[in-house]
Amino acid sequence: MANSATSSSSTSSKLQHFPIAFFAMIMGTTGLTLAWQKAAEVLQLPVIVSQVLLVLVACLFLAVSLGYVIKILRFPEMSLKEFHHPIKISFFPAFSISVLLLSVATLQVSTDLSLYLWGVGCIMHLGFTLHVITQWIHHPKFQIQHSTPAWFIPVVGNIIVPITGTEHGFYEISWFFFSIGIVYWIILKTLIFNRVLFHDPLPEKLLPTLFILIAPPAVGFISYTKLNGGEIDAFARILFYSAMFLLLLLFTQLERFRRIPFFLSWWAYSFPLAASSIAIQIMYHKTGYAFLEILSWISLTVASLVIAFLLFKTFKAVRSGGVFKPD
């Protein structure tokens, strides 16, 4: 009887502190699925890998979504606390981004399913973007230390929209979302660099979020080539090479990142690495440069190993309860 009560209390505590940041895991694993889908096309790798990953992603998405819905129903005050948190609020759009990424991943499986997910993702993400930016503008609670690269999450989602939107023929809607993402990416990048350069450094727990800096130009390159009919013009090259520079900059600081204990914020490594791999493969496919072929293999391998390691560490932390603790 006592054991049953203890188990119930433990489950309740886990649900109470079930973090919204879990959806960053869905972003990362779906990004890897898309990287392997592209690799089957560009590098002639087996398509079965991306198919297995897609099944895994779907299961993870359903499990995490169900977990957070139960949290909302049982502990609404805890969910509202996260929703009004100056940093955690940026992770709520990770849910709509996950839906948008799944719309890309399922395009080869079902056009109708992809279109449905795209439509739902667009509506939800626009709502999240409007809400988050409204919070930034009107709430006095935000201070300079609250600005982190996680603030890019609501912006990156807008840039993802054209990847599937163009496939379904929604070019003007795709340009609408792309414009939001690109303009506010530049604004937010300025704010984040101001914080990093002239104020207190990021806390160790949030240092992995620096990798999020890579995502907007990498995803922007992928989306822009879709909007531009597959052509690699000057603007596409600016987006691609700015992403490559940020990737190089952060890889020169691996020793700093290696010393950080495991937090869910480690998932900030995943989606940018996967997006970079896709961008590199597209650039190789369009230009045929031999160096980019080598880089395509390296980037896919690195993204796969990093995300596999993150899954291992996360499942281990879930079993021990280490991720279900109040901050």
C-alpha positions in Angstrom: 0.0 0.0 0.0 2.8 2.3 1.0 4.7 1.5 -2.2 1.6 2.2 -4.3 1.2 5.6 -2.6 4.9 6.4 -3.2 4.7 5.4 -6.9 1.5 7.5 -7.3 3.3 10.5 -5.6 6.3 10.0 -7.9 4.2 9.9 -11.0 2.3 13.0 -9.9 5.5 14.9 -9.2 6.9 14.0 -12.7 3.7 15.2 -14.4 3.8 18.4 -12.4 7.3 19.2 -13.6 6.9 17.8 -17.1 8.9 20.4 -19.1 7.6 22.1 -22.2 11.3 21.9 -23.4 10.7 18.2 -24.2 9.3 19.4 -27.6 12.9 20.5 -28.5 13.6 16.7 -28.6 10.8 16.4 -31.3 12.3 19.2 -33.3 15.8 17.5 -33.2 14.7 14.0 -34.1 12.3 15.2 -36.8 15.2 17.3 -38.2 17.4 14.2 -38.3 14.6 12.3 -40.1 14.5 15.0 -42.7 18.3 14.9 -43.0 18.2 11.2 -43.7 15.3 11.7 -46.2 17.5 14.2 -48.1 20.5 11.8 -47.8 18.5 9.1 -49.5 18.0 11.5 -52.4 21.4 13.2 -52.6 23.8 10.6 -51.1 21.9 7.5 -52.2 21.7 6.2 -48.7 19.0 3.6 -47.7 15.5 5.2 -47.4 14.6 2.7 -44.6 16.6 4.7 -42.1 14.4 7.8 -42.5 11.3 5.6 -42.5 12.3 4.0 -39.1 13.2 7.5 -37.8 9.8 8.8 -38.8 8.0 6.1 -36.9 10.2 6.8 -33.9 9.4 10.6 -34.2 5.7 10.0 -34.4 5.8 7.9 -31.3 7.8 10.4 -29.4 5.6 13.3 -30.5 2.5 11.4 -29.4 4.1 10.5 -26.0 5.3 14.0 -25.3 2.1 15.6 -26.4 0.0 13.3 -24.3 2.3 13.9 -21.3 1.9 17.6 -21.5 -1.9 17.5 -22.1 -2.2 15.4 -18.9 -0.1 18.0 -17.1 -2.4 20.8 -18.4 -5.4 18.9 -17.2 -4.0 17.9 -13.8 -1.7 20.8 -13.0 -3.0 23.8 -15.0 -1.3 26.3 -12.7 2.1 24.8 -13.4 1.5 24.9 -17.2 0.4 28.6 -16.9 3.5 29.3 -14.9 5.6 28.0 -17.7 3.5 29.9 -20.3 4.2 33.1 -18.5 7.9 32.4 -17.8 10.2 34.9 -19.6 12.4 32.1 -21.0 10.2 29.0 -21.1 7.5 30.8 -23.1 9.7 30.5 -26.1 9.5 26.7 -26.0 5.8 26.6 -26.5 6.1 27.3 -30.2 8.4 24.2 -30.4 5.1 22.3 -30.4 3.8 24.0 -33.5 7.3 23.8 -35.1 7.2 20.0 -34.5 3.8 19.9 -36.3 5.3 21.9 -39.2 8.4 19.6 -39.4 6.2 16.5 -39.3 4.3 18.0 -42.3 7.6 18.0 -44.2 8.5 14.5 -43.0 5.2 13.0 -44.0 5.1 14.6 -47.5 6.5 11.4 -49.0 4.0 9.3 -47.1 0.7 11.1 -47.6 0.1 14.5 -49.3 -3.2 14.9 -47.5 -1.7 14.3 -44.1 1.1 16.6 -44.8 -1.3 19.4 -45.9 -3.4 18.9 -42.8 -0.4 19.1 -40.5 1.0 22.1 -42.4 -2.3 24.0 -42.1 -2.7 23.2 -38.3 1.0 24.1 -37.8 0.7 27.4 -39.6 -2.3 28.6 -37.6 -0.9 27.5 -34.3 2.5 29.0 -35.0 1.2 32.3 -36.1 -0.8 32.4 -32.9 2.2 31.6 -30.8 4.4 34.1 -32.6 1.8 36.9 -32.1 1.4 36.0 -28.4 5.2 35.8 -27.7 6.0 39.1 -29.5 3.1 40.8 -27.7 4.5 39.6 -24.4 7.9 41.0 -25.3 6.4 44.3 -26.2 4.0 44.9 -23.3 5.2 43.0 -20.3 7.6 44.8 -17.8 8.9 41.4 -16.5 11.4 41.0 -19.3 15.0 41.9 -18.5 18.3 41.6 -20.4 19.2 38.3 -18.7 16.0 36.8 -20.1 17.1 37.2 -23.7 18.7 34.0 -24.8 19.0 32.2 -28.2 15.9 30.3 -27.2 14.0 33.5 -28.3 14.8 32.4 -31.8 12.4 29.4 -31.6 9.2 31.4 -32.4 11.0 33.0 -35.3 12.5 29.8 -36.8 9.1 28.2 -37.0 8.0 30.9 -39.5 10.9 30.2 -41.8 10.0 26.5 -41.8 6.5 27.1 -43.3 7.7 27.5 -47.0 9.4 24.1 -47.1 6.0 22.4 -47.3 3.9 25.4 -48.2 5.5 25.6 -51.7 5.0 21.9 -52.3 1.2 22.4 -51.7 1.1 25.6 -53.9 0.8 28.2 -51.1 3.5 30.6 -52.3 2.1 33.9 -51.0 1.4 32.4 -47.5 4.9 30.9 -47.6 6.4 34.3 -48.4 4.4 35.9 -45.6 5.8 33.5 -43.0 9.3 33.6 -44.5 9.3 37.4 -44.3 8.4 37.4 -40.7 11.1 34.9 -39.9 13.9 36.6 -41.7 13.2 40.2 -40.5 12.7 39.2 -36.9 15.7 36.9 -37.0 17.9 39.9 -37.8 16.3 42.0 -35.0 16.6 39.2 -32.4 20.2 38.3 -33.4 21.2 41.9 -32.7 19.5 41.7 -29.3 21.1 38.4 -28.4 24.6 39.6 -29.4 24.1 42.7 -27.4 23.3 40.6 -24.3 26.2 38.2 -24.9 28.8 40.9 -25.6 27.9 43.6 -23.1 26.2 41.9 -20.2 26.6 38.9 -17.9 27.5 35.7 -19.8 24.8 33.0 -20.4 24.4 30.6 -17.4 26.1 27.3 -18.0 22.7 25.5 -18.4 21.8 27.8 -21.3 25.1 27.7 -23.1 24.0 25.0 -25.5 21.3 27.3 -26.8 24.0 29.2 -28.6 23.7 26.5 -31.3 20.2 27.9 -32.0 22.0 30.8 -33.7 22.8 28.4 -36.6 19.1 27.4 -37.3 17.6 30.6 -38.8 20.2 31.0 -41.7 20.4 27.2 -42.3 16.6 26.8 -42.4 16.3 30.2 -44.2 18.6 28.8 -46.9 16.4 25.6 -47.3 13.2 27.6 -47.4 14.5 30.3 -49.7 15.7 27.8 -52.3 12.2 26.4 -52.3 10.7 29.8 -52.8 13.3 30.6 -55.4 12.5 27.6 -57.6 15.6 25.7 -56.5 18.0 28.4 -57.7 21.1 29.2 -55.7 21.5 33.0 -56.0 23.4 35.6 -54.0 21.0 35.8 -51.1 20.9 32.0 -50.8 24.7 31.9 -50.6 24.6 34.6 -47.9 22.2 32.5 -45.8 24.2 29.3 -46.4 27.7 30.7 -45.6 26.5 32.7 -42.6 25.2 29.4 -41.2 28.5 27.6 -42.0 30.4 30.4 -40.2 28.3 30.1 -37.1 28.7 26.3 -37.2 32.5 26.7 -37.5 32.6 29.3 -34.7 30.7 27.1 -32.3 32.7 24.0 -33.2 35.9 25.8 -32.2 34.4 26.1 -28.7 33.6 22.4 -28.2 35.7 22.2 -25.1 33.4 24.7 -23.3 30.3 22.7 -24.3 31.9 19.4 -23.3 32.2 20.4 -19.7 28.5 21.2 -19.3 26.5 18.6 -17.3 23.4 17.2 -19.1 20.3 19.4 -19.2 17.4 19.3 -21.6 19.0 22.4 -23.0 21.5 20.0 -24.7 18.7 19.4 -27.3 19.6 22.8 -28.6 22.5 21.1 -30.4 20.1 18.8 -32.4 17.9 20.7 -34.7 20.6 23.2 -35.8 23.0 20.3 -36.6 20.3 18.5 -38.6 19.2 21.7 -40.4 22.9 22.3 -41.3 23.2 18.8 -42.7 20.2 19.3 -44.9 21.5 22.7 -46.1 24.9 21.3 -46.9 23.4 18.4 -48.9 21.2 20.8 -50.9 24.2 23.0 -51.6 26.2 20.0 -52.8 23.3 18.8 -54.9 22.9 22.2 -56.6 26.6 23.0 -57.1 28.3 19.6 -57.3 31.4 20.8 -55.3 33.4 17.8 -54.1 34.2 19.4 -50.8 30.5 19.8 -50.0 30.0 16.1 -50.7 32.6 15.3 -48.0 30.9 17.8 -45.7 27.5 16.3 -46.4 28.7 12.9 -45.1 30.5 14.5 -42.1 27.5 16.7 -41.1 25.0 13.8 -41.4 27.3 11.5 -39.3 27.8 14.2 -36.6 24.1 15.0 -36.4 23.2 11.3 -36.2 25.7 10.6 -33.4 24.9 13.7 -31.4 21.1 13.0 -31.5 21.6 9.3 -30.7 23.6 10.3 -27.7 21.0 12.9 -26.7 18.3 10.3 -26.8 20.3 8.0 -24.6 21.0 10.7 -22.1 17.4 11.8 -22.1 15.9 8.4 -21.6 18.4 7.8 -18.8 17.4 11.1 -17.2 13.7 10.3 -17.6 14.2 6.9 -15.8 16.1 8.6 -12.9 13.6 11.4 -12.7 16.4 14.0 -13.2 14.5 16.0 -15.8 11.3 16.3 -13.6 12.6 18.7 -11.1 11.7 22.3 -10.4 14.3 24.9 -11.6 
